[in-house]
Amino acid sequence: MIQAIVTDIEGTTSAIAFVKDTLFPFAETALDGFLRDRGGEPDVAAVLDEVRALAPGQEPTEALRGWMTRDEKVTPLKTLQGLIWRQGFESGALRGHLWPDVAPCLRAWAAAGIALHIYSSGSVEAQRLLFGHSVAGDLTPILSGFFDTRTGPKRDANSYRAIAGTVGVEAGEILFLSDVAEELDAAAAAGMRTAQLVRAGDGTVASGRHPACTTFPEVAARFGLPAPDEPLR
């Protein structure tokens, strides 16, 4: 029986295009002004110190823009992006995209007592913002926890072992959802059950190594999870 579900965001709950075409450009455009206006605040200053430690000899802004261009999964970049996005979400300039089938299923699963967790390369801050200011409303009350790259790389089985230890559920009773086969491989190596989301809108190709589902209701049917009562819209 599945006691907990851990889900990826980009390509799984949300369109890849939302992250690449909305969130990333928003952060890149706002970067200079954000650092100028808020660079002295403790949380921003701490991020800049991390950048200097990882890119000695470079100006922090130069290093950050280089990481953005290459879409590097670097923790201080992800943290700073989260801080910039918070400003956007709280101002109403941004709303978190979710595929229409996601929120009804998450609500049904939470109502059934299944613990729901998020694991993304985006910072915990960014995750909370996306689900807290989503097109389906604030979903954070039904989410039990958030994990990011501070837990470990998403293609490393030890990261999933750490998550299972934090969740407090046997790995075999945890279902991990992602569109990326290598992440699912790592979760399976840690003993978790897995399903690959193959969203037509994202162009994901089924790996053949994990059960493939096109929507969250398909996940529910495949693994005997509660189906949503509310319409998918």
N, C-alpha and C positions, 0 to 999 in steps of 0.2 A: 504494500500500500504506500502511496506517495504521501509523505508528511510535509514536504516542503518543495517549493519550486524556486529555482534561481533562473532569472532570465537576462539575457543580453538586451541591449536597446537597439542600436543601429542595425537595420536589416531584419530585426526580429519583432520588436514592438513598434518601431518607428521607421519611416522611409529613410534609406541612405541619403536620398536627395535633401531631406530636411537638414541633416547634419552638414553635408558638404556644400549645399547651395544656400542655406540660411544661417545656420549657427556659425560656421567657420568664417564666412565673409563678414558677418556682423562683428565678430571679435577682432578680425584683422583691421577693419575700418576704424573701430573704436580704440585700438591699442594705444596710439600716441596720446590722444586726449585723456584716456583713462589713467595712464602712467603720469602724465603731467598734473592731473588734478588730484590723484589719490596715491601717488607713489610714496608719500611719507606716512601713510597709514600702516599700522603694525602688520596686518595680514598681507598687504601688498609688498611692504618692505621685506618681509620674510621670504616671499616668493622670489624677489629680486636677488636676495642673498643666495638662494638655492641656484638660481640661474648663473650667477657669477662663479659659484663653486663648480658647476658642471661645464661652463664655457669660459675658463680663465683667459684673460686677454681680449675678450670680446665685449663690446657694449651690450648690456642686457637686451635692449630693443633689437639689436642686430641678431643676437642669438635666437631670440623668440621668433622673429620673422623667418629666420632660416628653418627653425623647427616647424613653423606653420606651413611653409612652402612644401616641406617634405612629409608633412603629416606625421611627425615623430610622436611616439607615445611616451613623452617625457613628463614626469609628474609635475614639475613647476609650471610648465606650459598649460597642462590640463587644469591645474588649480587656478591659474590666472584667467584662462578662458571662462572657467566657472564664475569667477568674480565679475567679469565683464557681462556674461550672460545674465547674472542675477540682476544687474542694473537694467538690462533690457526687459527681462520678464516682469520685474516689479513695476516698470514704467508702462507696461502694456505693449511695448514695441515687439515683443516675442510671445508666442504661445507654442507649447510643446505639441508636436505632431504625434498622434498615435493612429495606427490602422484601426478602422471602425470595429473590428472584432476583438480588440484587445481589452478595453475597459470592461465590457460586460462579462468576459471570462474571468478577469482578475477579481471582479467583485463577487462572482459566484464562487470562485475557489476560496477567497478569503472568508466568505460567509460559511463555507463548509469546514473551516478550521485549518485550512492549509496555509502554512507560513510562506509568505511571498517575499523574495529578496531580489535585488538588482545587482548585476555584476557587469560593469562596463569599463572601458579604458578611459572614458570621460570621468572627471572627478565626481566624488560623492555630492559635492555642492551642485554641480551641473545636473546630476541625476535628480536630486530633490527639486530643482527648479523645473525641469521638464515635466515631471509627474505632478508637481504642485501647481503648475500653471498650464495644464494640458488642455487640449481642445475638448476633452471629456470632463473637465473640472479637476478638482484637487483630489488626487488618488493617494497622497502620502499617508492618510490615516489607515489604509488597508495594507501598507507595505511594512514588513517587519524589519528590514535592514538593507543597507547599501554597501557595496564593495567596489573598490577601484584598483588602480595599479599599485597602490600602497600595500595591498594584500599580496600582490605578485603578478607576474605576466599571465596573460589569459591563455597562453598555449603551454603552460607548465602545470603538470598534474599536482604539484605541491600546493599551488594556489587553491585548487579545489578541495584538497585535503584540509587546508586551513579554513576554508569557508565552512566545510562540514563540521569542523571542530567548533567554530563560532556559533553556527546555527544550532548545534547540539542534537543533530539527527544523524542516524547512520547514513553513510553515503548512498547505500542502496535504496534508501527511502527518499532520496532527493532527485528531482528531475531538473536537468539543465537544458534550457532552450537557447539556441543560437542559430545564426545563418552560416557561421564559419566552421567548416569541418574540422580544422585543426584544434579549435577550442573545444569542440565536442569530443575529439580524440582524447584531449587532456583530461576532461571531466570523466570520461569513461574509464580512463586508466586509474583515476582516483576512486572508482567504484560507483559513480553516479549513473543514473539512467539518463538517456539523452534523446533529443528530437531536434532535427534540423528544420528550421523554417525556410521554406522555399517560396519567397514572395515574387509573384510575376512582375510586380512593379519595380522590383530591385534587380531583376535579372539573375537571381541566385540559381545555381545549378546544383542539383542533388548529388551528394558525394557517393551514395550507395553504401556508406559505412554506418549510417544512422537512420532511424525511422524519419521519413520526410513528410512534412505537413505544410499545407499552404496557408492555413489559418489557425488561430487558437482553438476554435471549436473542433477542428480536426485533431488537435492535440488532445482535447478533452475526450473525444470519442476513442482515440487510439489507446489512451492510458486509463480509461475508466474514471475520468474526473467529472465533476458536476458540469452540466451545460448551463449556459446563461439563460435566465428567464426573460431579460430585457431584450428588445430588438437590437440588431447590429446596425448602427447608423454612423 
